[in-house]
Amino acid sequence: MSRRLALVTLLILLAGAFLALGFWLRRGQRAGGPLPQEAYVWQRSWGPEVRKAVEGSEGLAGLVALAAEVDLSTRPPLMTEVEIDKAALRSTGKPVGLAIRIGRFSRPEPNRLADDPEAVRLLAGLARQIAARARAQGLEPREIQLDYDCPESRLDEYPLLVKAVKEAVRPLPVTITALPVWLRRRRDFARLAAAADGFVLQVHSLAVPRRFDAAFLLCDPAAAKQAVEAAARFHSPFQVALPTYGYVVAFDQAGKVIGLSAEGPLLSWPRSAAVRVARSDPKAMARLVREWTADRPAELAGILWYRLPNTADRLNWPWPALRAVMNGRTPRRELRADSRSPEPDLVEIDLVNTGEEDAPWPTPVAMDWNGAPLLAADGLAGYRLTRGGERGILLRRENTAWDRLLRPGDRRQVAWLRFAGQARVQTVLPPP
């Protein structure tokens, strides 16, 4: 009886060992420790804010700059190069990749690449030209990156383009961006990953909501982790792209989407439109950084942030927030009210953002005082003043999606109060 029990126990242990081995083989090799982190410079026009952001990009291991856009829905394809500042990029001393954005930006469906050798030839020539111009201006690119909106059903033809571009820019590496849905077509994506010298898994996008009260999510952390594990099974090195940006979405009175806006000129929508903002979640992205730092597939070679912050951005994270998230830490939020008296009977109230992330304008802001009677007061920066008792005032503000938030380091005067003599003002902000 004891021999039979021992045999059964041995069989159970062997079965468990085989299961564990199968799980290990399926899961692949693991890695830990800090990941290299880079950022996209994804502007079509380089102004002083972009140059300053590039020159101040400390802590990033590299940059990938948008170098050209191609519209495949025209014949021949419409190609637009971006006048990027090679000197600014060169001054960072960082490796720099040059990206070509390829898409179908108008209605007509483009031909299959396999049936359009002229389009493939033009795209390969554009890549060669971009690399040559960069070198002529003293910038040796690290890679050419293809950001192609390839339909999932046409992945089988994408390697044709990758091989043509590689031949045109040889020996410069050619990488691609990839969507999680592509991973479902295992055979086609395996051929595509093998043709490229690496890929960037883009786990962020905005699924336009169908109604005003629907949830907004630019990056689902659980889905991002699953996608990274799935991508690792192709045994090719890759980076994962995470979001720092935001969108403004407008709805009509029936709750249907009528517009979408990111950075750039403000759009004109009807006054009746309801507007919501979808922003990247720093807390969730910091958690992903921590988790991948502790444990990740060995194939995950780095994080690529979309995109590099600059001072002109309204919806993108500020630099202090990105720096905190890169370290796996939720940005610190800290807003205070300061009182100052430039004259004995005048008190001015400032809001100061001493935190690491953008702060919404607080409302209501309560002020009360002791001392001399109040003679006059007014709200500034969009605040309106209402009395809150004999010795109290409330500042209220109608915040909108177009408001520029208080950036880290911002100081804005929001009120002044004139008294008949000396007075002491106490200001209380609402909870965040």
C-alpha positions in Angstrom: 0.0 0.0 0.0 2.8 2.4 0.9 4.6 1.6 -2.5 1.4 2.5 -4.4 1.0 5.7 -2.4 4.6 6.6 -3.1 4.1 5.9 -6.8 1.0 8.1 -6.9 2.8 10.9 -5.1 5.7 10.7 -7.5 3.3 10.8 -10.5 1.6 13.9 -9.0 5.0 15.6 -8.5 6.1 14.8 -12.0 2.8 16.1 -13.4 3.2 19.3 -11.4 6.8 19.7 -12.7 5.7 19.2 -16.3 3.0 21.8 -15.8 5.4 24.3 -14.3 7.9 23.6 -17.1 5.2 24.1 -19.7 4.1 27.4 -18.1 7.7 28.6 -17.9 8.3 27.7 -21.6 5.1 29.4 -22.6 5.9 32.5 -20.5 9.5 32.8 -21.8 12.5 34.3 -20.2 12.0 37.1 -17.7 14.0 40.3 -16.9 14.0 43.0 -14.2 15.6 46.3 -13.4 15.1 49.8 -14.8 14.1 50.1 -18.5 15.5 52.6 -20.9 12.9 55.3 -21.6 12.6 57.5 -24.6 10.1 59.9 -26.0 8.5 60.9 -29.4 8.9 64.4 -30.7 5.7 64.4 -32.7 5.3 68.0 -34.0 4.7 69.0 -37.6 6.0 72.5 -36.9 9.0 73.2 -34.7 8.8 76.4 -32.7 10.9 77.6 -29.8 8.9 75.5 -27.3 9.7 72.3 -29.2 13.4 73.2 -29.5 13.6 74.1 -25.8 11.8 70.8 -24.8 14.3 68.8 -26.9 17.3 70.6 -25.5 16.0 70.0 -22.0 15.1 66.3 -22.3 17.4 65.1 -19.5 16.7 61.6 -18.2 15.6 60.2 -21.6 17.7 57.6 -23.3 16.7 58.7 -26.8 14.2 60.5 -29.0 12.2 59.6 -32.0 11.2 62.6 -34.2 8.4 62.8 -36.8 10.3 63.4 -40.0 7.6 62.9 -42.7 3.9 62.1 -43.3 2.6 60.1 -46.3 -1.0 60.0 -47.4 -1.6 56.7 -49.3 -5.1 57.7 -50.4 -3.8 60.0 -53.2 -2.2 59.1 -56.4 0.8 59.4 -56.3 1.0 59.3 -52.5 1.2 62.8 -50.9 4.5 63.1 -49.0 5.2 65.9 -46.6 8.5 66.3 -44.8 8.8 67.9 -41.4 11.4 70.6 -41.0 12.9 69.2 -37.8 15.8 71.0 -36.1 18.7 68.7 -36.6 21.0 70.9 -34.6 18.7 70.8 -31.5 18.5 67.0 -31.8 22.2 66.7 -32.2 22.9 68.9 -29.2 21.3 66.4 -26.9 23.9 63.8 -27.6 21.1 61.2 -27.5 20.3 58.5 -30.1 17.7 59.8 -32.5 15.2 57.9 -34.6 13.4 59.4 -37.5 9.8 58.4 -38.0 7.7 58.3 -41.2 4.0 58.4 -40.6 2.1 56.5 -43.3 -1.7 56.5 -43.4 -4.9 56.9 -45.3 -6.0 60.4 -44.4 -9.0 60.7 -46.8 -11.7 58.5 -48.0 -10.5 56.4 -51.0 -9.1 53.0 -50.1 -5.5 52.7 -51.2 -4.3 49.9 -53.4 -2.6 46.9 -51.9 1.2 47.5 -51.6 1.8 44.2 -53.4 -0.1 45.7 -56.4 1.4 49.2 -56.2 5.2 48.9 -56.7 5.4 52.6 -57.5 4.1 53.5 -54.0 6.6 51.2 -52.4 9.4 52.7 -54.5 8.5 56.2 -53.5 8.3 55.3 -49.8 11.7 53.7 -49.9 13.1 56.7 -51.7 11.6 59.0 -49.1 13.3 57.0 -46.3 16.6 57.2 -48.2 16.2 61.0 -48.6 15.4 61.6 -45.0 18.4 59.6 -43.8 20.7 61.4 -46.2 19.5 64.9 -45.3 19.9 64.2 -41.6 23.5 63.0 -42.2 24.2 66.1 -44.4 23.1 68.3 -41.4 25.4 66.4 -39.0 22.8 64.1 -37.4 23.4 60.4 -37.7 20.0 58.7 -37.2 19.8 55.6 -35.1 16.9 54.1 -37.1 14.1 54.8 -39.5 10.8 54.0 -37.9 7.7 53.3 -40.0 4.4 54.2 -38.4 2.0 52.7 -40.9 -1.8 52.4 -40.4 -1.8 49.0 -42.0 -5.2 47.3 -42.0 -5.1 44.1 -40.0 -6.3 42.2 -43.1 -3.2 43.5 -45.0 -0.4 42.6 -42.7 0.8 40.0 -45.1 1.9 42.7 -47.6 3.6 45.0 -45.0 6.9 43.0 -45.0 7.3 44.0 -48.7 7.5 47.7 -47.7 9.8 47.0 -44.7 12.3 45.1 -46.9 12.2 47.8 -49.6 12.9 50.5 -47.0 15.7 48.4 -45.4 17.3 48.0 -48.8 17.1 51.8 -49.4 18.7 52.9 -46.1 21.0 49.9 -45.5 22.8 49.5 -43.0 20.5 51.7 -41.0 18.0 49.7 -38.9 14.3 49.9 -39.8 11.7 49.5 -37.0 7.9 49.6 -37.1 5.0 50.5 -34.8 2.5 47.7 -34.1 -1.0 47.5 -32.7 -2.1 44.8 -30.2 -4.8 43.6 -32.6 -2.1 42.6 -35.1 -0.8 40.0 -32.6 -3.9 37.9 -33.3 -2.7 37.2 -36.8 0.2 35.2 -35.6 1.7 34.0 -38.9 1.4 37.4 -40.6 2.8 39.3 -37.6 5.7 36.8 -37.2 6.8 37.5 -40.8 6.5 41.2 -40.2 8.4 41.1 -36.9 11.1 39.0 -38.6 11.4 41.5 -41.5 11.9 44.5 -39.2 14.8 45.2 -36.8 12.4 45.7 -33.9 8.9 47.1 -33.2 7.1 49.6 -30.9 3.9 48.1 -29.4 1.4 51.0 -29.2 -0.9 50.2 -26.3 -2.6 53.6 -26.3 -5.5 54.9 -28.4 -8.8 56.8 -27.9 -11.8 54.7 -28.8 -14.3 57.6 -29.5 -17.2 57.1 -27.1 -20.7 56.7 -28.5 -22.3 58.9 -25.8 -21.4 61.7 -23.5 -21.5 59.7 -20.2 -19.3 56.8 -21.6 -16.0 56.0 -20.0 -12.8 57.5 -21.5 -9.7 55.4 -21.4 -6.5 56.1 -23.4 -4.6 53.1 -22.0 -6.0 50.2 -20.1 -3.2 49.0 -17.9 -4.4 45.4 -17.7 -4.8 45.2 -21.5 -1.3 46.8 -21.9 0.3 44.1 -19.8 -1.5 41.4 -21.7 -0.4 42.8 -25.0 3.2 43.0 -23.8 3.2 39.4 -22.8 1.6 38.4 -26.1 4.2 40.4 -28.1 7.0 38.7 -26.3 6.0 35.4 -27.7 7.3 36.4 -31.1 10.8 36.6 -29.6 11.7 39.9 -31.2 13.0 42.9 -29.3 10.4 45.6 -28.9 9.5 48.8 -27.0 6.1 49.7 -25.6 4.6 53.1 -26.3 2.7 54.7 -23.4 0.6 57.9 -23.5 1.2 61.3 -21.9 -1.4 63.2 -24.0 -5.1 64.1 -23.9 -8.0 64.8 -26.1 -11.1 67.1 -26.0 -14.3 65.4 -27.3 -17.4 67.4 -28.2 -21.0 66.0 -28.3 -24.2 67.4 -29.7 -27.4 67.7 -27.7 -28.3 64.1 -28.7 -25.1 62.8 -27.1 -23.4 62.0 -30.4 -19.7 62.9 -31.1 -19.3 65.9 -33.3 -15.6 66.6 -32.9 -12.3 65.6 -31.5 -9.3 67.9 -30.7 -5.8 67.4 -29.4 -3.0 70.0 -29.3 -3.2 72.9 -31.8 -5.7 75.6 -32.7 -8.9 75.5 -30.7 -11.8 74.1 -32.8 -15.1 76.0 -33.2 -18.1 74.0 -32.1 -21.7 75.1 -31.5 -22.3 76.8 -28.1 -24.7 74.0 -27.3 -22.0 71.3 -27.6 -21.1 69.4 -24.4 -17.3 68.9 -24.1 -15.3 66.4 -22.1 -11.6 65.9 -21.7 -9.8 62.5 -21.9 -6.4 62.6 -20.3 -3.6 60.0 -19.7 -3.6 58.7 -16.1 -0.2 59.3 -14.5 -1.0 57.0 -11.6 -1.8 54.1 -13.8 1.2 54.6 -16.0 3.5 54.9 -13.0 2.2 51.5 -11.8 3.0 50.0 -15.2 6.6 51.3 -14.9 7.0 49.9 -11.4 5.6 46.5 -12.4 7.7 46.2 -15.6 10.8 47.3 -13.6 10.2 44.4 -11.2 9.3 41.8 -13.8 8.8 41.7 -17.5 9.5 39.6 -20.6 13.1 39.7 -21.7 12.0 40.9 -25.1 10.7 44.2 -23.7 13.6 46.5 -24.3 12.3 49.9 -23.3 9.4 52.4 -22.9 8.7 55.1 -25.5 6.5 57.9 -24.3 4.1 59.7 -26.6 5.0 62.4 -26.4 7.8 64.8 -25.3 6.2 67.6 -23.2 6.7 71.3 -24.1 5.4 74.5 -22.6 2.9 75.1 -25.4 0.9 71.9 -24.7 -2.5 72.2 -23.1 -3.4 68.5 -22.8 0.0 66.8 -22.5 1.7 66.1 -19.1 4.2 68.7 -17.9 7.8 67.7 -17.6 7.8 67.2 -13.8 4.8 64.7 -14.1 6.6 62.7 -16.8 9.8 62.6 -14.7 7.9 61.3 -11.7 6.1 58.6 -13.8 9.4 57.6 -15.4 10.6 56.8 -11.9 7.5 54.8 -11.2 6.0 57.4 -8.9 2.6 59.1 -9.0 3.2 62.9 -9.5 2.7 64.9 -6.4 -0.3 67.3 -6.5 0.1 70.4 -4.4 -1.7 73.7 -4.7 -1.7 76.6 -2.3 -3.1 80.1 -1.9 -0.7 82.9 -1.0 -1.7 86.4 0.4 0.4 89.4 -0.1 0.0 93.1 0.7 1.7 95.5 -1.8 0.0 98.3 0.2 -1.1 98.4 3.8 -4.9 98.3 3.0 -4.7 96.0 -0.1 -4.5 92.2 -0.1 -3.9 90.2 -3.3 -4.5 86.4 -3.5 -2.4 84.1 -5.6 -2.8 80.5 -6.5 0.6 78.7 -6.7 1.1 75.2 -8.1 4.0 73.7 -6.1 3.3 70.2 -7.3 4.5 68.0 -10.2 1.3 67.8 -12.3 -1.2 70.2 -13.7 -3.8 71.4 -11.3 -7.4 72.3 -12.2 -8.6 75.7 -11.0 -10.2 75.1 -7.6 -13.7 76.3 -6.9 -15.1 77.6 -4.6 -12.2 79.4 -2.9 -13.3 80.7 0.5 -11.8 83.9 2.0 -12.6 85.5 5.4 -10.8 88.3 7.3 -10.5 90.1 10.5 -9.5 93.7 11.0 -10.7 96.7 9.1 -14.0 96.7 7.0 -13.9 95.6 3.4 -14.3 98.5 0.9 -14.0 96.7 -2.5 -12.9 93.4 -4.0 -12.9 91.5 -7.3 -12.0 88.2 -8.8 -9.5 87.6 -11.5 -8.5 84.8 -13.9 -12.1 83.8 -14.6 -13.2 83.9 -11.0 -16.4 85.8 -9.9 -16.9 87.0 -6.4 -19.9 86.3 -4.2 -20.4 87.3 -0.6 -20.1 84.5 1.9 -21.3 86.3 5.1 -20.4 89.6 6.8 -16.7 88.8 6.7 -16.5 86.2 4.0 -16.2 86.0 0.2 -16.4 83.0 -2.1 -14.6 82.9 -5.4 -16.3 80.7 -8.0 -15.2 79.7 -11.5 -16.8 77.9 -14.4 -14.1 75.6 -15.6 -14.2 74.5 -19.2 -12.4 71.9 -21.3 -10.5 74.8 -23.0 -9.0 76.1 -19.8 -5.3 75.8 -19.5 -4.6 74.2 -16.2 -2.2 75.5 -13.6 1.1 74.1 -14.6 3.8 73.2 -12.0 5.5 76.4 -11.0 2.6 78.6 -12.1 1.6 81.5 -9.9 -1.7 83.4 -10.8 -3.4 86.2 -9.1 -7.1 85.3 -8.6 -8.5 88.2 -6.4 -7.8 91.5 -4.7 -9.4 93.0 -1.6 -9.3 96.7 -0.5 -9.9 97.5 3.2 -10.5 100.6 5.2 -7.3 99.8 7.1 -5.2 96.8 7.9 -6.8 93.4 7.7 -5.7 89.8 7.8 -7.2 87.4 5.1 -7.4 83.7 5.4 -7.9 81.6 2.2 -9.2 78.1 2.2 -9.1 75.9 -0.9 -11.6 73.0 -1.5 -10.3 69.5 -1.2 -8.7 68.2 -4.5 
